[in-house]
Amino acid sequence: MSSAGSESRVVEELILALAKIQQSVNDISGNLWAKYHELYPDSMRVYEPRVDIEDQGSYLVLYMDMPGFRKNEIKIIITEDFVEVKAEKSEERVREEESKRYLQRERVYKRAYKRVELPVKVRTDNARARLEDGVLIVYLPKSGERREVEVKVE
């Protein structure tokens, strides 16, 4: 047998071995993914939205991504030190297409939760919020008090 022929056979065996390994990895990851969905169904998962905080002088403005939620599904709690946002949605969508004799049902249940510690104290009495294109915008007037105090060493 020639050297080129034996190299070809080694490469072929290596490719087959790698294909078997890849199949094993796919089987394992598929099983893990299925087990994850069994243990943690959609109803137990909580989305943690990303937050940006902008300092606009006398106000803090908090921007929070809340895609898919309506304003009546969002609850906001504001104290002088933090903002807490909770959202919950549950709906069922049904779509029928007579020409295809097709029925599809999708159930959506999602929750979101985020607690944001504020860098300065805010006044809760004039706080306001709006939902715009899936982004929750919360306006928080500063109270004028600061949290940090510099202490001189004696």
C-alpha positions as a Markdown table, in Angstrom:
| # | Residue | x | y | z |
|---|---|---|---|---|
| 1 | Met | 0.0 | 0.0 | 0.0 |
| 2 | Ser | 1.3 | 3.4 | -0.9 |
| 3 | Ser | 2.0 | 6.2 | 1.6 |
| 4 | Ala | -0.7 | 8.4 | 0.0 |
| 5 | Gly | -3.3 | 5.5 | 0.4 |
| 6 | Ser | -2.5 | 5.0 | 4.1 |
| 7 | Glu | -2.7 | 8.8 | 4.7 |
| 8 | Ser | -6.1 | 8.9 | 3.0 |
| 9 | Arg | -7.3 | 6.0 | 5.1 |
| 10 | Val | -6.1 | 7.7 | 8.3 |
| 11 | Val | -7.8 | 11.0 | 7.3 |
| 12 | Glu | -11.0 | 9.1 | 6.6 |
| 13 | Glu | -10.9 | 7.3 | 9.9 |
| 14 | Leu | -10.2 | 10.6 | 11.7 |
| 15 | Ile | -13.2 | 12.2 | 10.0 |
| 16 | Leu | -15.5 | 9.3 | 11.0 |
| 17 | Ala | -14.2 | 9.5 | 14.6 |
| 18 | Leu | -14.9 | 13.2 | 14.7 |
| 19 | Ala | -18.4 | 12.7 | 13.2 |
| 20 | Lys | -19.2 | 10.2 | 16.0 |
| 21 | Ile | -17.9 | 12.6 | 18.6 |
| 22 | Gln | -19.9 | 15.4 | 17.1 |
| 23 | Gln | -23.1 | 13.2 | 17.2 |
| 24 | Ser | -22.4 | 12.3 | 20.8 |
| 25 | Val | -22.0 | 16.0 | 21.8 |
| 26 | Asn | -25.3 | 16.8 | 19.9 |
| 27 | Asp | -27.1 | 14.0 | 21.7 |
| 28 | Ile | -25.8 | 15.2 | 25.1 |
| 29 | Ser | -26.6 | 18.9 | 24.5 |
| 30 | Gly | -30.0 | 18.0 | 23.2 |
| 31 | Asn | -30.8 | 15.9 | 26.3 |
| 32 | Leu | -29.5 | 18.7 | 28.5 |
| 33 | Trp | -31.6 | 21.3 | 26.7 |
| 34 | Ala | -34.7 | 19.1 | 27.1 |
| 35 | Lys | -34.0 | 18.5 | 30.8 |
| 36 | Tyr | -33.6 | 22.2 | 31.3 |
| 37 | His | -37.0 | 22.9 | 29.8 |
| 38 | Glu | -38.5 | 20.2 | 32.0 |
| 39 | Leu | -36.9 | 21.6 | 35.2 |
| 40 | Tyr | -37.4 | 25.3 | 34.3 |
| 41 | Pro | -40.6 | 25.8 | 32.2 |
| 42 | Asp | -41.2 | 29.2 | 30.7 |
| 43 | Ser | -43.5 | 30.1 | 33.6 |
| 44 | Met | -40.5 | 29.9 | 36.1 |
| 45 | Arg | -38.1 | 32.0 | 34.0 |
| 46 | Val | -37.7 | 35.7 | 34.8 |
| 47 | Tyr | -36.3 | 38.1 | 32.3 |
| 48 | Glu | -33.9 | 40.7 | 33.8 |
| 49 | Pro | -34.1 | 43.8 | 31.6 |
| 50 | Arg | -31.1 | 45.9 | 30.9 |
| 51 | Val | -31.0 | 49.4 | 32.3 |
| 52 | Asp | -29.4 | 52.7 | 31.5 |
| 53 | Ile | -29.4 | 55.6 | 33.9 |
| 54 | Glu | -28.9 | 59.1 | 32.6 |
| 55 | Asp | -28.2 | 62.1 | 34.9 |
| 56 | Gln | -30.0 | 65.2 | 33.5 |
| 57 | Gly | -29.1 | 67.6 | 36.2 |
| 58 | Ser | -32.2 | 67.8 | 38.5 |
| 59 | Tyr | -33.5 | 64.5 | 37.2 |
| 60 | Leu | -32.3 | 60.9 | 36.8 |
| 61 | Val | -33.8 | 59.2 | 33.8 |
| 62 | Leu | -33.9 | 55.4 | 33.8 |
| 63 | Tyr | -34.3 | 53.6 | 30.5 |
| 64 | Met | -35.3 | 49.9 | 30.7 |
| 65 | Asp | -35.9 | 47.5 | 27.8 |
| 66 | Met | -39.3 | 45.9 | 28.3 |
| 67 | Pro | -40.1 | 44.3 | 24.9 |
| 68 | Gly | -43.5 | 42.7 | 24.5 |
| 69 | Phe | -45.1 | 44.2 | 27.7 |
| 70 | Arg | -48.0 | 46.6 | 27.8 |
| 71 | Lys | -48.1 | 49.5 | 30.2 |
| 72 | Asn | -50.9 | 47.8 | 32.3 |
| 73 | Glu | -48.7 | 44.8 | 32.8 |
| 74 | Ile | -45.9 | 46.8 | 34.4 |
| 75 | Lys | -45.7 | 47.7 | 38.1 |
| 76 | Ile | -43.1 | 50.3 | 39.3 |
| 77 | Ile | -42.2 | 50.8 | 42.9 |
| 78 | Ile | -40.0 | 53.9 | 43.7 |
| 79 | Thr | -38.4 | 54.8 | 47.0 |
| 80 | Glu | -35.8 | 57.5 | 47.5 |
| 81 | Asp | -33.1 | 54.8 | 47.1 |
| 82 | Phe | -34.2 | 52.4 | 44.5 |
| 83 | Val | -36.6 | 51.6 | 41.7 |
| 84 | Glu | -38.2 | 48.2 | 41.4 |
| 85 | Val | -39.9 | 47.1 | 38.2 |
| 86 | Lys | -42.1 | 44.0 | 37.9 |
| 87 | Ala | -43.9 | 42.9 | 34.8 |
| 88 | Glu | -46.0 | 39.9 | 34.0 |
| 89 | Lys | -47.8 | 38.8 | 30.9 |
| 90 | Ser | -49.9 | 35.8 | 30.0 |
| 91 | Glu | -51.7 | 35.4 | 26.7 |
| 92 | Glu | -52.8 | 32.8 | 24.2 |
| 93 | Arg | -52.6 | 33.4 | 20.5 |
| 94 | Val | -54.7 | 31.3 | 18.1 |
| 95 | Arg | -54.2 | 31.4 | 14.3 |
| 96 | Glu | -56.4 | 29.5 | 11.9 |
| 97 | Glu | -55.8 | 29.2 | 8.2 |
| 98 | Glu | -58.7 | 27.4 | 6.5 |
| 99 | Ser | -56.8 | 26.8 | 3.2 |
| 100 | Lys | -54.2 | 24.8 | 5.0 |
| 101 | Arg | -56.4 | 23.2 | 7.6 |
| 102 | Tyr | -53.9 | 24.5 | 10.1 |
| 103 | Leu | -54.4 | 25.5 | 13.7 |
| 104 | Gln | -51.7 | 26.9 | 15.8 |
| 105 | Arg | -51.9 | 27.8 | 19.5 |
| 106 | Glu | -49.1 | 29.6 | 21.3 |
| 107 | Arg | -49.1 | 30.4 | 25.0 |
| 108 | Val | -46.9 | 33.1 | 26.2 |
| 109 | Tyr | -46.1 | 33.6 | 29.8 |
| 110 | Lys | -43.3 | 35.9 | 30.8 |
| 111 | Arg | -42.1 | 37.8 | 33.8 |
| 112 | Ala | -39.6 | 40.5 | 34.2 |
| 113 | Tyr | -38.0 | 41.8 | 37.4 |
| 114 | Lys | -35.3 | 44.4 | 38.0 |
| 115 | Arg | -34.3 | 46.4 | 41.1 |
| 116 | Val | -32.0 | 49.3 | 40.5 |
| 117 | Glu | -30.1 | 51.0 | 43.4 |
| 118 | Leu | -30.0 | 54.7 | 42.6 |
| 119 | Pro | -26.8 | 56.7 | 42.9 |
| 120 | Val | -28.6 | 59.7 | 44.6 |
| 121 | Lys | -31.8 | 60.0 | 46.6 |
| 122 | Val | -34.9 | 60.9 | 44.6 |
| 123 | Arg | -38.2 | 62.5 | 45.3 |
| 124 | Thr | -41.0 | 59.9 | 44.8 |
| 125 | Asp | -43.8 | 62.5 | 44.7 |
| 126 | Asn | -43.0 | 63.8 | 41.2 |
| 127 | Ala | -41.7 | 60.6 | 39.6 |
| 128 | Arg | -43.4 | 59.6 | 36.3 |
| 129 | Ala | -43.0 | 56.9 | 33.8 |
| 130 | Arg | -44.0 | 56.1 | 30.2 |
| 131 | Leu | -43.6 | 53.1 | 27.8 |
| 132 | Glu | -42.3 | 54.0 | 24.4 |
| 133 | Asp | -41.6 | 51.4 | 21.7 |
| 134 | Gly | -40.8 | 48.7 | 24.2 |
| 135 | Val | -38.6 | 50.9 | 26.4 |
| 136 | Leu | -39.8 | 52.0 | 29.9 |
| 137 | Ile | -38.7 | 55.5 | 30.7 |
| 138 | Val | -38.8 | 56.6 | 34.3 |
| 139 | Tyr | -38.2 | 60.2 | 35.3 |
| 140 | Leu | -36.9 | 60.6 | 38.8 |
| 141 | Pro | -36.5 | 64.1 | 40.3 |
| 142 | Lys | -33.4 | 64.3 | 42.6 |
| 143 | Ser | -34.0 | 65.2 | 46.2 |
| 144 | Gly | -30.9 | 67.3 | 46.5 |
| 145 | Glu | -29.5 | 65.0 | 49.2 |
| 146 | Arg | -26.4 | 63.0 | 48.5 |
| 147 | Arg | -25.6 | 59.6 | 49.9 |
| 148 | Glu | -21.9 | 59.9 | 50.3 |
| 149 | Val | -20.1 | 62.0 | 52.9 |
| 150 | Glu | -16.4 | 62.7 | 53.1 |
| 151 | Val | -15.0 | 62.2 | 56.6 |
| 152 | Lys | -11.7 | 63.8 | 57.6 |
| 153 | Val | -9.2 | 61.7 | 59.4 |
| 154 | Glu | -8.5 | 63.1 | 62.9 |
